[in-house]
Amino acid sequence: MAYFCAISDVENFLQVTVPDARRYGVLRAIAAVTEEIQNYTRQQIEYKADDEVTLDVEAGRTKIMLPELPVIEVTSVVEDGDTLTAGSDEDYQLGQYGILHRVNGEWEAGIQILVVTYTHGYSAIPDDIRDVAARAVARAYQAGLKAAEVEGLTGVQALSLGDYSVQFGSEQAGGTGDSSLGASAAPILLRSEREMLHKYRP
């Protein structure tokens, strides 16, 4: 699986160098953020050639929307065991937004009746997705540093050793309404970031 950002993206965002001892943790955060973006968008996003999907078809359908976008090429369409032919005067055509149109008729209805092999996704992760991923990982990295600084105590904002003192408090993430109380309570994606990703949802 292709990750949606790299450690260097996080370093560039924070203007720091991640020490070797913390690079594994950052890589785990990158994997988690990548999965969260895929879950939110309901898309793989990364490029995949000749992916095969088997679909259910309801009665009366003339259009079928393929689940992964953008659709680059449809290699084959098999309907109830019969291989169909692409073309305006043939069996089907690929339209905009990953929609397969049945030419002069309806798709045959049934469960797991349509098998489509197609190429989809982005050969390079879009810049806005990469930026969102880097920001989310940067927050996780900073939360980890803060948790280590206060010895993992939830709600603690500061901890000192000389004449031991602890400062408790709460904070909000940039006025977005998303709580950032501790690394474990912080959302992976902020509301503003989900809004940026919304256009990638089908």
Secondary structure by P-SEA (a helix, b strand, c coil): ccccccaaaaaaaaccccccccaaaaaaaaaaaaaaaaaaaccccccccbbbbbbcccccccbbbbcccccccccccccccbbbbbcccccbbbcccbbbbbcccccccccccbbbbbbbccccccaaaaaaaaaaaaaaaaaaaaaaaacccccccccccccbbbbbbcccccccccccccccccccccaaaaaaaccccc
